[in-house]
């Protein structure tokens, strides 16, 4: 389930964060990486709470 949630979030972030008119702007990749780290951390916290 974690993989499915992560894939859905990644897909939504890619389409939300990328300006399709500017092919040379790669700053969104750095933002995406930071968002993915945050999401992964939150999922880990949630899994720990559910296991308790």
Beta strands, then each sheet from edge to edge (+ up, - down):
end
